[in-house]
Amino acid sequence: MAKLYLEDLKVGDRFRSAEHALDAAQIKAFAQQFDPQPFHTDEEAAKSTFFGGLAASGWHTAALTMKLLVESGIPLADGIIGSGGELQWPKPTRPGDVLHVESEIVDIVLSRSKPGRAMVQMRCQTLNQHGDVLQHFTPKLVVHARPA
């Protein structure tokens, strides 16, 4: 996939990532290291929690989203450089989910103080194999123009 610079982008551009299959072992390994709560680490204990079963940490979903965006989602020439954003997890990510990310450029604001740079607002949704939205992510990305 060709690497994109600021002048290659326009509002309305859409991107779709490759897929990532998630299993219980991945969920537990991430959680044991970064979010060691019973509903992420223990299938039996998770049954009696708010989630009613094993669920991936939202941070795991966010990390997988980033991996998918970097590897196959938004081919920005200088990389995906975030400057903020908002995350929402409307549904839990479960073992057996096959994730992909669908993204759209919703705004481009050229920098007044730094020529050749812009803030690109994206709307990214991480979906499972059923089309359920598991994460809404609205990052603002720093995007550079093509070098002279």
DSSP file with accessible surface (Angstrom, degrees, kcal/mol):
  #  RESIDUE AA STRUCTURE BP1 BP2  ACC     N-H-->O    O-->H-N    N-H-->O    O-->H-N    TCO  KAPPA ALPHA  PHI   PSI    X-CA   Y-CA   Z-CA
    1    1 A M              0   0  169      0, 0.0     2,-0.0     0, 0.0     0, 0.0   0.000 360.0 360.0 360.0 134.6    0.0    0.0    0.0
    2    2 A A        -     0   0   75      1,-0.1     2,-0.3     0, 0.0    75,-0.0  -0.349 360.0-114.7 -67.3 142.8    1.4    3.4   -0.9
    3    3 A K        -     0   0  126     73,-0.1     2,-0.4    74,-0.1    73,-0.2  -0.623  33.4-139.8 -79.4 137.2    2.4    5.7    1.9
    4    4 A L  B     -a   76   0A  36     71,-3.5    73,-2.9    -2,-0.3    74,-0.4  -0.803  15.4-166.5-107.7 141.8    0.2    8.8    2.2
    5    5 A Y    >   -     0   0   51     -2,-0.4     3,-2.1    71,-0.2     4,-0.5  -0.645  45.3 -87.1-111.6 174.1    1.1   12.4    2.9
    6    6 A L  G >  S+     0   0   19    138,-2.3     3,-1.8     1,-0.3   139,-0.2   0.874 125.6  54.9 -49.6 -46.9   -1.1   15.4    3.8
    7    7 A E  G 3  S+     0   0  106      1,-0.3    -1,-0.3   137,-0.1   138,-0.1   0.657 102.0  59.4 -69.6 -10.6   -1.8   16.3    0.2
    8    8 A D  G <  S+     0   0   62     -3,-2.1     2,-0.3     2,-0.0    -1,-0.3   0.554  95.0  83.1 -87.4 -10.3   -3.0   12.8   -0.5
    9    9 A L    <   +     0   0   16     -3,-1.8     2,-0.3    -4,-0.5    99,-0.0  -0.702  49.6 172.2-102.7 148.7   -5.8   13.0    2.1
   10   10 A K    >   -     0   0  134     -2,-0.3     3,-2.2    97,-0.0    95,-0.3  -0.985  44.2 -86.6-147.1 154.5   -9.3   14.5    1.9
   11   11 A V  T 3  S+     0   0   85     -2,-0.3    95,-0.2     1,-0.3     3,-0.1  -0.361 115.2  34.1 -57.4 135.0  -12.3   14.5    4.2
   12   12 A G  T 3  S+     0   0   32     93,-2.8    -1,-0.3     1,-0.4    94,-0.1   0.207  79.4 141.2 100.1 -14.3  -14.4   11.4    3.5
   13   13 A D    <   -     0   0   25     -3,-2.2    92,-2.3    92,-0.1    -1,-0.4  -0.382  36.3-156.6 -60.0 138.0  -11.4    9.1    2.7
   14   14 A R  E     -B  104   0B 176     90,-0.2     2,-0.3    -3,-0.1    90,-0.2  -0.913  13.1-172.2-122.3 150.6  -12.1    5.6    4.2
   15   15 A F  E     -B  103   0B  33     88,-2.4    88,-2.8    -2,-0.3     2,-0.4  -0.976   7.2-161.5-139.1 147.6   -9.7    2.8    5.2
   16   16 A R  E     -B  102   0B 135     -2,-0.3    86,-0.2    86,-0.2     2,-0.1  -0.998  15.9-144.8-132.1 130.8  -10.3   -0.8    6.3
   17   17 A S        -     0   0    8     84,-2.6    56,-0.1    -2,-0.4    52,-0.1  -0.275  23.7 -97.9 -83.7 173.7   -7.7   -2.8    8.2
   18   18 A A        -     0   0   54     50,-0.3    83,-0.5     1,-0.1     2,-0.3  -0.043  51.5 -94.3 -69.9-172.3   -6.8   -6.4    8.0
   19   19 A E        -     0   0  120     81,-0.1     2,-0.4     2,-0.0    81,-0.2  -0.748  25.0-159.5-113.2 157.4   -8.2   -8.7   10.7
   20   20 A H  E     -H   99   0C  39     79,-2.0    79,-3.0    -2,-0.3     2,-0.5  -0.977  13.1-145.4-136.1 121.6   -7.0  -10.1   14.0
   21   21 A A  E     -H   98   0C  63     -2,-0.4     2,-0.4    77,-0.3    77,-0.2  -0.756  18.3-156.1 -86.8 127.6   -8.5  -13.2   15.6
   22   22 A L        -     0   0    4     75,-3.0    74,-2.9    -2,-0.5     2,-0.3  -0.868  12.0-176.9-108.7 136.1   -8.6  -13.0   19.4
   23   23 A D     >  -     0   0   76     -2,-0.4     4,-2.0    72,-0.2     3,-0.3  -0.781  42.0 -99.5-125.6 172.5   -8.6  -15.9   21.8
   24   24 A A  H  > S+     0   0   20     -2,-0.3     4,-2.8     1,-0.2     5,-0.2   0.866 118.6  58.0 -59.9 -37.9   -8.9  -16.4   25.6
   25   25 A A  H  > S+     0   0   68      1,-0.2     4,-2.5     2,-0.2    -1,-0.2   0.915 107.5  46.7 -62.3 -42.2   -5.1  -16.9   25.9
   26   26 A Q  H  > S+     0   0   58     -3,-0.3     4,-2.4     2,-0.2     5,-0.3   0.912 112.5  50.6 -64.1 -43.3   -4.4  -13.5   24.4
   27   27 A I  H  X S+     0   0    0     -4,-2.0     4,-2.3     1,-0.2    30,-0.2   0.941 113.9  44.0 -60.1 -47.7   -7.0  -11.8   26.6
   28   28 A K  H  X S+     0   0   54     -4,-2.8     4,-2.9     2,-0.2     5,-0.2   0.907 112.2  52.1 -66.7 -41.8   -5.6  -13.4   29.7
   29   29 A A  H  X S+     0   0   55     -4,-2.5     4,-1.3    -5,-0.2    -1,-0.2   0.931 112.7  44.6 -63.1 -45.0   -1.9  -12.7   28.9
   30   30 A F  H  X S+     0   0   36     -4,-2.4     4,-2.9     1,-0.2     5,-0.4   0.951 115.7  47.9 -62.1 -47.6   -2.6   -9.0   28.2
   31   31 A A  H  X S+     0   0    0     -4,-2.3     4,-1.9     9,-0.3    -2,-0.2   0.893 105.4  57.1 -63.8 -40.8   -4.7   -8.6   31.3
   32   32 A Q  H  < S+     0   0  126     -4,-2.9    -1,-0.2     1,-0.2    -2,-0.2   0.877 117.7  35.4 -59.8 -32.1   -2.2  -10.4   33.6
   33   33 A Q  H  < S+     0   0  141     -4,-1.3    -2,-0.2    -3,-0.3    -1,-0.2   0.865 137.0  13.0 -88.7 -36.9    0.4   -7.9   32.6
   34   34 A F  H  < S+     0   0  126     -4,-2.9    -3,-0.2    -5,-0.2    -2,-0.2   0.626 134.8  19.0-121.4 -18.2   -1.6   -4.7   32.1
   35   35 A D     <  -     0   0   27     -4,-1.9     2,-2.7    -5,-0.4    -3,-0.1  -0.390  64.3-174.8-154.2  66.2   -5.2   -5.0   33.6
   36   36 A P        +     0   0   93      0, 0.0    -4,-0.1     0, 0.0    -5,-0.1  -0.308  30.2 139.1 -76.6  67.6   -5.3   -7.9   36.1
   37   37 A Q    >>  -     0   0   83     -2,-2.7     3,-2.4     1,-0.1     4,-1.2  -0.844  62.4-116.1-107.1 148.3   -9.0   -7.9   36.9
   38   38 A P  H 3> S+     0   0   69      0, 0.0     4,-2.3     0, 0.0     8,-0.4   0.801 112.5  59.8 -56.4 -33.3  -10.9  -11.2   37.3
   39   39 A F  H 34 S+     0   0   39      1,-0.2    16,-2.4     2,-0.2    14,-0.0   0.614 114.4  38.4 -73.6  -7.5  -13.2  -10.5   34.3
   40   40 A H  H <4 S+     0   0    8     -3,-2.4    -9,-0.3    14,-0.2    -1,-0.2   0.577 126.3  33.1-108.1 -17.4  -10.1  -10.3   32.1
   41   41 A T  H  < S+     0   0   34     -4,-1.2     2,-0.4     1,-0.2    -2,-0.2   0.606 112.5  48.7-116.8 -16.6   -8.0  -13.1   33.7
   42   42 A D     X  -     0   0   74     -4,-2.3     4,-2.5    -5,-0.2    -1,-0.2  -0.927  54.4-162.3-138.6 109.2  -10.3  -15.9   34.9
   43   43 A E  H  > S+     0   0   90     -2,-0.4     4,-0.8     1,-0.2    11,-0.1   0.881  94.5  46.4 -59.0 -40.8  -13.1  -17.4   32.8
   44   44 A E  H >4 S+     0   0  129      1,-0.2     3,-0.9     2,-0.2     4,-0.4   0.949 114.8  45.1 -69.5 -48.2  -14.9  -18.9   35.8
   45   45 A A  H >4 S+     0   0   34      1,-0.2     3,-1.1     2,-0.2    -2,-0.2   0.856 105.9  63.1 -63.0 -33.1  -14.7  -15.8   38.0
   46   46 A A  H >< S+     0   0    0     -4,-2.5     3,-1.7    -8,-0.4     7,-1.0   0.780  86.9  73.2 -65.2 -24.6  -15.8  -13.6   35.0
   47   47 A K  T << S+     0   0  125     -3,-0.9    -1,-0.2    -4,-0.8    -2,-0.2   0.817  98.0  46.3 -60.6 -32.1  -19.2  -15.4   34.8
   48   48 A S  T <  S+     0   0  110     -3,-1.1    -1,-0.3    -4,-0.4    -2,-0.2   0.230 100.3  90.1 -97.6  16.3  -20.4  -13.6   38.0
   49   49 A T  S X  S-     0   0   38     -3,-1.7     3,-1.4   -11,-0.1    -3,-0.0  -0.480  97.9 -87.8-103.7 177.5  -19.3  -10.1   37.0
   50   50 A F  T 3  S+     0   0  191      1,-0.3    -1,-0.0    -2,-0.2    -3,-0.0   0.826 127.6  53.0 -48.0 -36.9  -20.8   -7.3   35.1
   51   51 A F  T 3  S-     0   0   53     -5,-0.1    -1,-0.3     2,-0.1    -4,-0.1   0.675  95.6-141.5 -81.3 -18.9  -19.5   -8.8   31.8
   52   52 A G  S <  S+     0   0   51     -3,-1.4     2,-0.3    -6,-0.5    -5,-0.3   0.721  75.1  13.6  66.6  19.1  -21.0  -12.3   32.5
   53   53 A G  S    S-     0   0   13     -7,-1.0    -2,-0.1    -8,-0.1    -9,-0.1  -0.886 110.0 -38.5 160.4 172.3  -18.0  -14.0   31.0
   54   54 A L        +     0   0   11     -2,-0.3     2,-0.4   -11,-0.1   -14,-0.2  -0.308  58.3 178.2 -60.3 131.4  -14.4  -13.4   30.0
   55   55 A A        -     0   0    0    -16,-2.4    39,-0.2    39,-0.1     2,-0.1  -0.993  29.2-113.7-135.6 143.6  -13.9  -10.0   28.3
   56   56 A A        -     0   0    7     37,-3.3    37,-0.5    -2,-0.4   -29,-0.1  -0.441  40.9-100.2 -71.0 147.9  -10.8   -8.3   26.9
   57   57 A S    >>  -     0   0    1    -30,-0.2     4,-2.1     1,-0.1     3,-0.5  -0.381  26.5-123.7 -59.3 143.7   -9.6   -5.2   28.6
   58   58 A G  H 3> S+     0   0   18      1,-0.2     4,-2.6     2,-0.2     5,-0.1   0.871 115.8  57.6 -57.5 -33.4  -10.6   -2.0   26.8
   59   59 A W  H 3> S+     0   0  147      2,-0.2     4,-2.3     1,-0.2    -1,-0.2   0.821 103.2  52.6 -68.7 -28.9   -6.9   -1.2   26.7
   60   60 A H  H <> S+     0   0   12     -3,-0.5     4,-2.8     2,-0.2     5,-0.2   0.932 109.5  48.3 -68.9 -45.3   -6.3   -4.5   24.9
   61   61 A T  H  X S+     0   0    2     -4,-2.1     4,-2.5     1,-0.2    -2,-0.2   0.923 112.7  49.4 -59.1 -42.8   -8.9   -3.6   22.3
   62   62 A A  H  X S+     0   0   20     -4,-2.6     4,-2.4     2,-0.2    -1,-0.2   0.912 110.8  49.3 -63.2 -42.5   -7.3   -0.2   22.0
   63   63 A A  H  X S+     0   0   46     -4,-2.3     4,-2.4     2,-0.2    -2,-0.2   0.915 112.1  47.8 -65.2 -41.1   -3.8   -1.8   21.6
   64   64 A L  H  X S+     0   0   13     -4,-2.8     4,-2.7     2,-0.2    -1,-0.2   0.890 109.4  54.4 -66.6 -37.2   -5.1   -4.2   18.9
   65   65 A T  H  X S+     0   0    1     -4,-2.5     4,-2.7    -5,-0.2    -2,-0.2   0.941 109.0  47.9 -59.2 -47.0   -6.8   -1.3   17.2
   66   66 A M  H  X S+     0   0   74     -4,-2.4     4,-2.8     2,-0.2     5,-0.3   0.927 110.7  51.3 -61.1 -44.9   -3.5    0.6   17.0
   67   67 A K  H  X S+     0   0   88     -4,-2.4     4,-2.7     1,-0.2     5,-0.3   0.937 112.3  46.4 -57.4 -46.4   -1.7   -2.5   15.7
   68   68 A L  H  X>S+     0   0    7     -4,-2.7     4,-2.3     1,-0.2     5,-0.9   0.901 112.8  49.5 -65.9 -40.0   -4.3   -2.9   13.0
   69   69 A L  I  X>S+     0   0    3     -4,-2.7     5,-2.2     3,-0.2     4,-1.1   0.930 115.0  44.0 -63.4 -44.1   -4.2    0.8   12.1
   70   70 A V  I  <5S+     0   0   81     -4,-2.8    -2,-0.2    -5,-0.2    -1,-0.2   0.927 119.8  39.9 -67.6 -45.4   -0.3    0.8   11.9
   71   71 A E  I  <5S-     0   0  127     -4,-2.7    -1,-0.2    -5,-0.3    -2,-0.2   0.798 143.1 -13.2 -79.1 -27.9    0.0   -2.5   10.0
   72   72 A S  I  <5S+     0   0   30     -4,-2.3    -3,-0.2    -5,-0.3   -56,-0.2   0.401 115.5  74.7-156.3   5.6   -2.9   -2.1    7.5
   73   73 A G  I  <<S+     0   0    2     -4,-1.1    -4,-0.2    -5,-0.9    -3,-0.2   0.924 102.4  10.9 -99.6 -52.9   -5.3    0.6    8.4
   74   74 A I      < -     0   0    7     -5,-2.2     2,-2.3    -6,-0.1    -1,-0.3  -0.894  64.2-154.6-133.0 102.9   -4.0    4.1    7.6
   75   75 A P        +     0   0   12      0, 0.0   -71,-3.5     0, 0.0     2,-0.3  -0.330  25.1 171.4 -82.6  65.1   -0.8    4.1    5.6
   76   76 A L  B >   -a    4   0A  11     -2,-2.3     3,-1.6   -73,-0.2   -71,-0.2  -0.575  34.0-135.6 -77.2 134.5    0.6    7.5    6.7
   77   77 A A  T 3  S+     0   0   29    -73,-2.9    -1,-0.1    -2,-0.3   -72,-0.1   0.840 102.9  38.4 -60.1 -38.9    4.1    8.1    5.5
   78   78 A D  T 3  S-     0   0   85    -74,-0.4    -1,-0.3     1,-0.3   -73,-0.1   0.271 120.3-103.4 -98.1  11.7    5.5    9.5    8.8
   79   79 A G    <   -     0   0   34     -3,-1.6     2,-0.9    -5,-0.1    -1,-0.3  -0.168  48.1 -55.7  92.8 171.2    3.5    7.1   10.9
   80   80 A I        -     0   0   31     -3,-0.1     2,-0.7    -4,-0.1    63,-0.1  -0.802  57.5-177.8 -92.0 104.6    0.4    7.4   13.0
   81   81 A I  E     -C  142   0B  68     -2,-0.9    61,-2.9    61,-0.5     2,-0.2  -0.906   9.8-157.8-110.3 106.2    1.2   10.3   15.4
   82   82 A G  E     +C  141   0B  54     -2,-0.7    59,-0.2    59,-0.2     3,-0.1  -0.543  22.6 179.6 -86.1 149.0   -1.6   11.0   17.8
   83   83 A S        -     0   0   63     57,-2.6     2,-0.2     1,-0.6    58,-0.1   0.139  68.1 -50.8-128.2  17.2   -2.2   14.2   19.7
   84   84 A G        +     0   0   45     56,-0.4    56,-2.4     2,-0.0    -1,-0.6  -0.756  60.3 162.2 138.3 176.7   -5.3   13.2   21.6
   85   85 A G        -     0   0   56     54,-0.3     2,-0.4    -2,-0.2    52,-0.0  -0.959  34.0 -90.1 160.3-175.4   -8.7   11.6   21.1
   86   86 A E        -     0   0  109     52,-0.5    52,-2.3    -2,-0.3     2,-0.4  -0.983  25.9-158.9-132.5 141.7  -11.6    9.9   22.7
   87   87 A L  E     +D  137   0B  52     -2,-0.4     2,-0.3    50,-0.2    50,-0.2  -0.955  10.4 176.2-120.5 140.0  -12.3    6.2   23.3
   88   88 A Q  E     -D  136   0B  95     48,-2.2    48,-2.7    -2,-0.4    -2,-0.0  -0.995  15.6-160.2-139.7 141.9  -15.6    4.4   24.0
   89   89 A W        +     0   0   99     -2,-0.3    46,-0.2    46,-0.2    45,-0.1  -0.809  14.7 172.0-121.4  89.0  -16.2    0.7   24.4
   90   90 A P  S    S+     0   0   72      0, 0.0    44,-0.1     0, 0.0    -1,-0.1   0.776  72.0  21.0 -71.4 -24.9  -20.0    0.1   23.7
   91   91 A K  S    S-     0   0  101     43,-0.5     2,-0.1    42,-0.1     0, 0.0  -0.992  88.6-103.8-140.5 148.5  -19.6   -3.7   23.8
   92   92 A P        -     0   0   44      0, 0.0     2,-0.5     0, 0.0   -35,-0.1  -0.378  28.6-123.0 -72.3 149.7  -17.0   -6.0   25.3
   93   93 A T        -     0   0    2    -37,-0.5   -37,-3.3    41,-0.1   -32,-0.1  -0.807  37.5-164.5 -89.4 130.6  -14.5   -7.8   23.1
   94   94 A R    >   -     0   0   76     -2,-0.5     3,-2.1   -39,-0.2   -72,-0.2  -0.764  29.0 -83.9-118.5 160.4  -14.7  -11.5   23.7
   95   95 A P  T 3  S+     0   0   48      0, 0.0   -72,-0.2     0, 0.0     3,-0.1  -0.350 117.3  32.2 -57.6 138.7  -12.7  -14.6   23.0
   96   96 A G  T 3  S+     0   0   48    -74,-2.9   -73,-0.1     1,-0.3     2,-0.1   0.253  85.8 135.7  93.7 -12.8  -13.4  -15.7   19.4
   97   97 A D    <   -     0   0   11     -3,-2.1   -75,-3.0   -75,-0.1     2,-0.6  -0.452  45.1-151.0 -68.5 141.5  -13.9  -12.2   18.1
   98   98 A V  E     -H   21   0C  35    -77,-0.2   -77,-0.3    -2,-0.1     2,-0.2  -0.967  22.2-155.3-113.5 110.6  -12.2  -11.4   14.8
   99   99 A L  E     +H   20   0C   0    -79,-3.0   -79,-2.0    -2,-0.6     2,-0.3  -0.599  22.3 164.9 -93.5 147.4  -11.4   -7.7   14.9
  100  100 A H  E     - E   0 127B  12     27,-1.8    27,-2.8    -2,-0.2     2,-0.5  -0.955  27.2-129.1-148.0 162.8  -11.0   -5.2   12.1
  101  101 A V  E     - E   0 126B   1    -83,-0.5   -84,-2.6    -2,-0.3     2,-0.5  -0.958  11.5-164.8-119.7 130.8  -10.9   -1.3   12.0
  102  102 A E  E     -BE  16 125B  68     23,-2.7    23,-2.8    -2,-0.5     2,-0.3  -0.969  19.1-176.2-112.1 127.2  -12.9    0.9    9.7
  103  103 A S  E     -BE  15 124B   5    -88,-2.8   -88,-2.4    -2,-0.5     2,-0.3  -0.905  13.3-173.1-127.7 153.2  -11.7    4.5    9.6
  104  104 A E  E     -BE  14 123B  34     19,-1.8    19,-2.4    -2,-0.3     2,-0.5  -0.997  27.5-123.2-144.2 139.4  -12.8    7.7    8.0
  105  105 A I  E     + E   0 122B   1    -92,-2.3   -93,-2.8    -2,-0.3    17,-0.2  -0.732  31.7 172.4 -79.5 124.5  -11.2   11.2    7.8
  106  106 A V  E     +     0   0B  42     15,-2.8     2,-0.3    -2,-0.5    16,-0.2   0.602  60.8   8.2-110.0 -17.1  -13.7   13.7    9.2
  107  107 A D  E     - E   0 121B  82     14,-1.4    14,-2.5   -97,-0.1     2,-0.4  -0.967  50.1-162.4-162.5 147.2  -11.7   16.9    9.3
  108  108 A I  E     - E   0 120B  42     -2,-0.3     2,-0.5    12,-0.2    12,-0.2  -0.983  11.0-174.7-133.4 120.7   -8.4   18.3    8.2
  109  109 A V  E     - E   0 119B  77     10,-2.7    10,-2.7    -2,-0.4     2,-0.1  -0.961  19.4-138.6-120.4 113.5   -7.1   21.5    9.9
  110  110 A L  E     - E   0 118B 118     -2,-0.5     2,-0.3     8,-0.2     8,-0.3  -0.432  26.2-111.2 -68.6 141.8   -3.9   23.0    8.5
  111  111 A S        -     0   0   39      6,-2.6     6,-0.2     3,-0.3     5,-0.2  -0.556  20.6-162.0 -73.6 133.1   -1.5   24.3   11.1
  112  112 A R  S    S+     0   0  251     -2,-0.3    -1,-0.2     1,-0.1    -2,-0.0   0.783  92.1  39.2 -82.4 -28.9   -1.1   28.1   11.1
  113  113 A S  S    S+     0   0   95      1,-0.2    -1,-0.1     2,-0.0    -2,-0.1   0.654 117.7  46.3 -96.6 -17.8    2.2   28.0   13.0
  114  114 A K  S >  S-     0   0  102      3,-0.2     3,-0.9     0, 0.0    -3,-0.3  -0.795  78.7-149.0-129.7  89.5    3.8   25.0   11.4
  115  115 A P  T 3  S+     0   0  124      0, 0.0     3,-0.1     0, 0.0    -3,-0.1  -0.210  82.1  32.3 -56.0 146.0    3.6   25.0    7.6
  116  116 A G  T 3  S+     0   0   42      1,-0.3    29,-2.8    -5,-0.2     2,-0.3   0.646 104.5  92.9  81.8  16.1    3.4   21.5    6.0
  117  117 A R  E <   + F   0 144B  85     -3,-0.9    -6,-2.6    27,-0.2     2,-0.3  -0.981  46.4 175.9-141.0 150.8    1.6   20.0    8.9
  118  118 A A  E     -EF 110 143B   1     25,-2.1    25,-2.5    -2,-0.3     2,-0.6  -0.973  32.3-118.4-148.1 161.2   -2.1   19.5    9.8
  119  119 A M  E     -EF 109 142B  62    -10,-2.7   -10,-2.7    -2,-0.3     2,-0.6  -0.931  30.5-161.4 -99.2 122.2   -4.3   17.9   12.4
  120  120 A V  E     -EF 108 141B   2     21,-3.0    21,-2.9    -2,-0.6     2,-0.5  -0.940   5.3-150.3-109.9 117.1   -6.4   15.2   10.8
  121  121 A Q  E     -EF 107 140B  42    -14,-2.5   -15,-2.8    -2,-0.6   -14,-1.4  -0.772  19.2-171.1 -88.0 126.8   -9.5   14.1   12.8
  122  122 A M  E     -E  105   0B   2     17,-2.6     2,-0.5    -2,-0.5   -17,-0.2  -0.822  21.4-148.2-114.0 156.5  -10.4   10.5   12.2
  123  123 A R  E     -E  104   0B 116    -19,-2.4   -19,-1.8    -2,-0.3     2,-0.4  -0.987  25.5-177.8-121.2 115.7  -13.4    8.4   13.2
  124  124 A C  E     -EG 103 137B   0     13,-3.3    13,-2.8    -2,-0.5     2,-0.5  -0.962   9.6-169.6-118.8 131.9  -12.3    4.8   13.8
  125  125 A Q  E     -EG 102 136B  56    -23,-2.8   -23,-2.7    -2,-0.4     2,-0.6  -0.985  11.7-151.2-121.7 129.5  -14.5    1.9   14.7
  126  126 A T  E     -EG 101 135B   0      9,-2.5     8,-3.1    -2,-0.5     9,-1.4  -0.897  26.0-177.0 -97.3 120.9  -13.2   -1.5   15.8
  127  127 A L  E     -EG 100 133B  14    -27,-2.8   -27,-1.8    -2,-0.6     6,-0.2  -0.827  18.5-135.3-118.7 157.0  -15.7   -4.2   14.8
  128  128 A N    >   -     0   0    7      4,-1.8     3,-2.0    -2,-0.3   -29,-0.2  -0.368  45.8 -82.6 -98.3-174.5  -16.0   -7.9   15.3
  129  129 A Q  T 3  S+     0   0   88      1,-0.3   -30,-0.1     2,-0.1   -32,-0.0   0.655 128.8  54.6 -66.2 -15.1  -17.0  -10.6   12.8
  130  130 A H  T 3  S-     0   0  132      2,-0.1    -1,-0.3   -32,-0.1     3,-0.1   0.425 119.0-107.3 -95.4  -2.3  -20.7   -9.9   13.4
  131  131 A G    <   +     0   0   43     -3,-2.0     2,-0.3     1,-0.3    -2,-0.1   0.532  68.8 150.3  85.6   6.9  -20.4   -6.1   12.6
  132  132 A D        -     0   0   54      1,-0.1    -4,-1.8     2,-0.0     2,-0.6  -0.568  49.3-125.5 -72.1 133.5  -20.8   -5.2   16.3
  133  133 A V  E     + G   0 127B  34     -2,-0.3    -6,-0.2    -6,-0.2     3,-0.1  -0.714  33.8 172.3 -81.2 118.3  -18.9   -2.0   17.2
  134  134 A L  E     +     0   0B   1     -8,-3.1   -43,-0.5    -2,-0.6     2,-0.3   0.672  66.0  19.8 -98.6 -24.2  -16.6   -2.8   20.1
  135  135 A Q  E     - G   0 126B   1     -9,-1.4    -9,-2.5   -46,-0.2     2,-0.5  -0.979  55.9-158.3-150.3 135.0  -14.7    0.5   20.2
  136  136 A H  E     -DG  88 125B  53    -48,-2.7   -48,-2.2    -2,-0.3     2,-0.4  -0.957  20.3-179.5-104.4 131.9  -15.2    4.0   18.9
  137  137 A F  E     -DG  87 124B  45    -13,-2.8   -13,-3.3    -2,-0.5   -50,-0.2  -0.996  13.7-176.0-135.9 124.9  -11.9    5.9   18.6
  138  138 A T        +     0   0   45    -52,-2.3   -52,-0.5    -2,-0.4   -15,-0.2  -0.702  19.6 177.8-121.9  78.2  -11.8    9.5   17.5
  139  139 A P        -     0   0    4      0, 0.0   -17,-2.6     0, 0.0     2,-0.5  -0.452  27.1-140.5 -81.2 154.0   -8.1   10.4   17.3
  140  140 A K  E     - F   0 121B 102    -56,-2.4   -57,-2.6   -19,-0.2   -56,-0.4  -0.976  28.1-161.8-106.4 123.8   -6.5   13.6   16.1
  141  141 A L  E     -CF  82 120B   4    -21,-2.9   -21,-3.0    -2,-0.5     2,-0.6  -0.873  19.2-130.8-113.2 141.1   -3.4   12.8   14.1
  142  142 A V  E     -CF  81 119B  23    -61,-2.9   -61,-0.5    -2,-0.4     2,-0.4  -0.800  33.2-175.2 -85.8 120.5   -0.4   15.0   13.2
  143  143 A V  E     - F   0 118B   5    -25,-2.5   -25,-2.1    -2,-0.6     2,-0.3  -0.975  10.5-147.8-124.7 134.7    0.1   14.5    9.4
  144  144 A H  E     - F   0 117B  49     -2,-0.4  -138,-2.3   -27,-0.2   -27,-0.2  -0.714  15.9-117.5-101.2 151.3    3.0   16.0    7.4
  145  145 A A        -     0   0   26    -29,-2.8     3,-0.1    -2,-0.3    -1,-0.1  -0.340  49.3 -79.8 -74.6 162.2    3.1   17.2    3.8
  146  146 A R        -     0   0  109      1,-0.1    -1,-0.1    -2,-0.1  -141,-0.0  -0.404  57.4-100.5 -61.7 136.0    5.4   15.5    1.3
  147  147 A P              0   0   93      0, 0.0    -1,-0.1     0, 0.0   -31,-0.0  -0.303 360.0 360.0 -60.2 145.2    9.0   16.7    1.7
  148  148 A A              0   0  154     -3,-0.1     0, 0.0     0, 0.0     0, 0.0  -0.213 360.0 360.0 -66.7 360.0   10.0   19.3   -0.9
